[in-house]
């Protein structure tokens, strides 16, 4: 029964939101293989939102009934994660309502959908391009309560998007009406009345942090965890710095470290070589099979220009589908002359054993219902824990690796604190940016970064809080066997930490 309900939910969402559901950009949507013949773009009209809200209420009632009849832990978990997914989607569409406040939302959909269409035949290309201007015009009608910050970010992204689409005209036909629609949207954004306030109300922010992102605690509890992480990371930094250079501060030691020599032609080549090394390390330790390693490669490429307006760091994406076919590691600042000191940790976070390995295992699951479901706290927490997993398995054992790993922990905790301070009104954007500059960002880069944080309230918390959840479970159930622990986690899918603890506890009892 739950499989039938899930199929109905997924099919309904794919029809209404073909791009959002085919991308990992929108965490409150499931990730689903796209209908290859879709022509109509995502529909955020009031009537569609209202109809979907009604259906979600019916699905929630049905899942509640099914949960009472569930006769196994696996089935109960399937029902609970599906219920959480649609509850979050309902609240995002009806309460957060970013489709009414964020122009970047529509530009992101347009960019992702159009880039996917580049590989399609000309007939399908013509149909999708033909329907893209009405989608952009609908955005003008839907954007009703736009904060000034979001308007400005939208105009910045629109400029990048327009430049990218104009560059495609020599490759594909029919884009002139799309450029005209972008111009109409730009003129609309310049004239639209805006509001200074971009923050969510406290009750809604609490719901996002506790339920949507999955932190399962209140704002004060999150502040406590962030502060603990900052203290712990600083203690490790001090210890490691004293080991490397007695009497020097950790900032002084970091400044004294030399960037790795770039023997390859570019930073992208360095990352490609590093990804191969990480993958083979995971193969040697049994975290991935040789078959999956070969069939699911990682492409390394510069962050696309049309997404740079909303990207503040490197990222990873894998197209949805069973079996998995591979993914892409998008590198920001790919033209820099020297790589960052922690480039190996970054690659581990994004590829092996981080996001890429998690996605490979998720899309290979036998339980089909779990494949499309991803939760931010689990997703980002695993990638952060994956960095520590590489230390546990002996990959990171250089003299400065402990220092760099602790610096990344500190950086992520401070980012989470900045995100929360922005959303709770404790800091404005300029003062929030000042917190980031001591850790290596220029003033302009820091301000650009915190402006983008505002688009996705609370998301920066997922790294630190998710890491601490995984670290807690590892200490409780890992039994000093990091590979066995990792395989148990990867075999379940992204089921949330409460469900994962139940599973690990039951497996431990059975083993005993």
N, C-alpha and C positions, 0 to 999 in steps of 0.2 A: 504493500500500500504506500509506504513512504517513497519508494522509487517512482511510483506513478505520480505522486504529488510533486516530487522534485522535477520530474520530466515536464509536467505542466508549467511549473514555475519557470524553469529554464527556457522553455520554448516561448513562453509569453514575453520574457525579457529580451530574448534575442530578436523577436519580431519588432518590438517597440524601440529597442536601443542596440542596434547592430554593432555600432562602434564601441560604445562603453563596455559592452559585454565581451568584446574581442580583445580588449586591452587590459593591462594591469595598472593603468593610470588612475582608475576610479575604484578605490578599495571596497566601496559599499555595493558594488555590483559583483556577481559571480563572473568568473572568466570562462567563456564558452567558445567552442569552435564556431566561427561565423557561418551564417548561411551564405554560401558562395554566390548566390544569385540576388542578394539584397540590392535594392536600388534606392529605397526611401531612407533618408538619414534619421538619426535619433529624434524622437518626438517628445519634447518637454512642454507641449501645450497644456493648458489647464484641464482640458477635458480628458486627455490621456492620463495625466497625473491623478485625477479624480477616479477614473475607472480602475487604474492600477491599485490605488489605495483601497478601494472596495474589495478587489480580488485578494490583496494581501491579508486583509482582515479575515476573509473566508479561509485562506490557507492556514493562517495562524490557528483558527478554531479547529481545523481538521488535524493539524499537527499536534495540538494539545490533546485531542481525542486519541490519536495514534500513540502518543507517548504513554498514556495510561495502560495501553495494551502491549507495550514493548516487552519482549520476553528475553532480551539479551542486552548486555552492556553496549555492544557495537551498534545495535539498532537504536538504543536510547541516545547514543552519541550522535548518530546520523540525524535524528530528529531534532536534537538540541541545536546543532550547528546550523541546520537549515532554518529553524525558527529564528535564531539570532540573526542570520543573514537577512531575512526578509523584514524583520523588525527594524534593523538598522537602516535598510533601504527605505522603508516607509518613513522613518523619522528624518532621514536626509532629504527626501523629496518634499515632505510636508512641513518640516520645521526649520531645518537648516536652509533649504531652498537656495542653494548656490546658483541654480539655473536662473534665478531672478537677480543675482547680485554680482556674478563674476563673468565678465566678457571672456576671460581666458578659458573658461569652461567650453565655450562654443568653438573657440579657435583651436583648442587642443583636439577636440573631436574632429574638426575639419582637417587638421594636419595629419592626425593618425589615420583617419579614413581615406584621405587622398593618397597618402604614402602606401597604404595597403593596396590601393586600386592600381598603382603603377604596374603591378605584375599581372593585372587582369587583361583579357582580350579587349579589343577596341569597342565592341558593342556594349559590354558591361561598363567600360570606362565612360562612354558617352552618356549612358543612363545615370550613372552616379554623379558625373560632373553636371549634367543637366539639372539634377535635383539639389545640388549643393547651394546655389544662390537662394532658393526658397528657404532652406535651412538657416542660412545666415540672416535672411530677412525676418524669419521667425524669432531669431535671437533678439532682434531689436524690439519686437513686441513683448517678449518675455522678460527682458531686463527692466525691472520696475523700481528697484531700490538699490542703486549702485553706489557704494562708498567711493569717495574720491580716489583712495588708494587703489581700489580694484579697477576703476576707470583708467587710471594712469598705467597700471600694469597691462591692462587690455590694449591700450594704444601702443605700448612698447612691443607687445607680442604681435599685434596686427601688422606693424611695420616689418618685423622679421618674417611673418607668415606671407605677407604680400611679396616680399623680395624672393622668397623661396618658390612660391607658385609662379611668379613671373619667369623664373629661371627654367621652369618645366615646359614653357611654351614651345621650345625648340624640339622637345621630345614627344609631347602629346598635344592633341588638338582640343579646341573648345573651351579654353580657360579664360577667355576675355570676359564672359559674363560673371565668372567667379571673382575676378579682380574688381569688376564694377560693384559687385555685392559687398566685397570687403571695403571698398571706398564708401559705400552707403553706410555701412556699419561704423566706420571711422568717423564720418560726419555726424552720425547720430550720437556717438559717444562724446564728441566734443561739445554737443549742445545739451545733452541730457542733464537734468538737475541731479546733483550728487549730495551725499551726506558725509559728514566728517567721520562719523562713527563706523568702524568696520568690525568691531568685536561682537561676539555673540553674548547673549545674556548669560548670567551665571548659571542658571538652571540647565540651559541647553549645553553649555560648555561642560558642566559636570556629567551630563548624560553621554556626551561624546567621549570624554576621557574614561569614564567607568565602563560603558557598554559598547559604543561603536568601535573604539580602539581596543577595548578588552582589558583595560588596566585593573578593573574590578576593585577599585578603591577611590576615595574621594580626593579632592584637590590637595588638601593638607597632607594626606598620606603620600601623594606623589611628591610633594615638596620634600617630605622627610626622606624618601628613597633617593631623590636626586642629591640631597645634601650628604647622605651617607656615601653615595658613590663618589662624589667629589672628594670627600675626606679620605676614603680608601685609596682612590687613584693618586691623590697628592702624596700620601704616605709611601706608596710604591715608587712614585717618581723620585722622592727624596732618597729612598734606600738605593735605588738603581743608580742615581746620579752619584751618590757617595761611593758606590762600588767602582764606578768608571773613573771618577775624578774626585778624590776626597777633598772636601772643603768647597767644592763648587755647587751652585744651585742647579736644579734640574733644567731651568731655562738656559743657564750658561752652557751646560753640557749639550743640550739640544742645539744651541747656536754653533757649537764647535764641531758638530757632526758634519761630515762632507756628504753632499749628494752622491748617489752611486754613479760610477762612470757609465756613460751612455755609449756602449760599444755598437749598438744597433743603429740603423739609419734614423729611427724616430722613437719617440716614446711609445707609440702604438706597437712597434716591433718588440720593444722591451716587455710590454704587457702581454703580448702574444706568447713570448717565450716563457714568461712567468706563469701564465695560465696552464701551459703544457706541463710545466714542472709540478704545479699544484695538483693537476689532474692525475698525474702518474703517482704522486704521493698518496692520493686517496685510493687509487687502484691497488697499490702495494699493501695498504692497510685494510683493504676489503670494504671500503666505504662506497665503492661503485664497481660494477662489473666492466670487463673489457668491452663487452658488446655495447653497453650504454655509453661508455666513454667515446667509442668510435661513432655511434649513431646519433649522439647528441652533442655536437661540437659547440664551442663558444666562438662567436665572431667578435672581434674587437674593432670598434669604429669610433670616430669622433662623435660627440653629441650633436645631433642634427641642429642646424641653425634655427629652424622654425620652432624648436623646443627650448632654445637657450634662454628665452625670456622668462621661463618658469622653472628652469633647472638651476640649482645652486651647487650641485655636486655631481660626480659620476654616478651612473645608475646601471640597472640591468633589466632586461625584458625577455620574456619567452612567449611566443605565440601559443595560445591554448590549443591542446589537441592530444589525443591518445592514439598511438604512443607518441611520446615527445620527440621533437625533431631537432632541438637545439635552441640557443638563444643568443642575445647580443649584449655585450658589455660596452656601454656608451661611456667614452672617456671625455671628461671635460678638460679644457686647456690642453688639448692633444698636440698643439703646436709649441708648447713650452720647450725651452732648451734643456731643462733638467727635470727629471722626475721627482716627485715628493719623496722624502725620506722613508715614508711608510708605504711605498707603492706595493710591496708584497702583501701587506695586511689589507690594503684596499682591494687588491685582486682576489685575495682569499674571501673577503666579505662578499664581493659581487659574484664570484664564480664558484670555485671549489675550495672548501666544502660549504660555501655560503648559499646565496640565492639560487645559483644555477643547480647545485646538487639538490637543494630542497625542491625546486620545481620539477627536476627530473623524476625524483621519487614520487612526488604528488601526482604527476600526470601518468605514472606507471601503476598506480594503485589498482587493485582488483575491485575495490568498492567504488564504483563509478560516481556515486553521489558526492564523494569527498574530493574528487579531482578538481572541480571548478572553484572550490571555496578557499579563500585566502583571508587571513585576519592580520592586520597590520602589526600588532604586538608580537605575534608568533613569527611573522615573516622577517621583521627587522631584528627581533630578539635572536632568532636563530643565526642570522648572518653575523651578528656581533659575537655570539657564542662560538661560531665557527672559527673566528680568529683565535680564540683561546684553545679551541680543539686542536688547531695546528701547533700550538705550543705544547699541549698535552701529548701529542703524537710525535714530537721531536722535530718538526719542520722549522719552527722559529726557535733557534738556539744560538743566534749570534750574540755578540757582546752587548749590543744596544737594543736587541729585540724587546727585552722586558721593559725598557724605558719607552720605546715607541708604542707598545701595546697599552701601557698605562696612560700615555699621552692621549691616545685615541679614546680610552674610557673617559678621561677627564673632559675632552672636547665634546663628546656626545652628551655627557651629563650637563655641561654648561649650555649646550644648544637647547636641551630640554628645558632647562631653567629659563632661558631667554624666551622660548616659545610660550611657556606658561606665564611668565611675567608680562609679555605682550598681551595675551588674551585676558588676563585678570586685571589689566590696567595698572599694574605696578610700575611698568616702564613704558615710555613712548618709544617710537622706533629709533630715533637718534641715540637715546641713552642705552637702548638694548644693543645697538651696534657697537657701542663703546666696550661692552663686555667681551665682544669677540676679537677686538683688535689686539689685545695682549697675546693672543694665541696664534698670531701670524697673519691675520687678515689686514689688508689696507682698509682705511675708513670707507672708501667707496665700495669696496667689495663687501664689507660687513653690512653696510646699509642696504645694498642690493639683496643680500642674503636674507636679512630679517624681513624685508618687504615681501619676499616670496613665502617666508614662513607663515605670514598672515593669511595666505590663501588656503592653507590646510591646517586649521586649528588643532593643536595638540599632537600632531604627527611626530614631531621631534622627540616626544616623550617615549616613543615606542622602542627606540634603540636601547636606552639605559634600562627602562623598566622591563622590557622583554629579556634583555641579557640577564638581569637579576633573577627573573623567574626561571630561566634555564639553568643558571648557576645553582639556584636553590634545589632544583630537581636533580641536578647532577650530583650535588653533595649528598642528597638523600638516597638516590637510587643508582648512581654511577658505579659505585664499588670499585673505584680506581681503574675502571675499564672504559675509557672514553669511546672506543670504537663500538663496543657492544651497546653502550648507552645511545650513541648517535643513531645506530641502525634501528633501535627500538623506536626512537622518536620519528625517524624518517618513514618508518613503515605504517604510521598512523594517518598521515596527512595533517593539515593544520586544524586540529580539533579543539584548540584552546587549552589553556594551562590547567583548568579545573578538570576537564575530561582526561587530559594526558596524565595527570597525577593519579586518577582512578585506575587508568590502564597500567601504569608502571607499578602501582601498589599491588594490583592483582597479579601481575607477572612475578613480582618479588615473592608474594605469598606462595604462588604455585611452585616457584623455584625452590623455596625453602621446604 
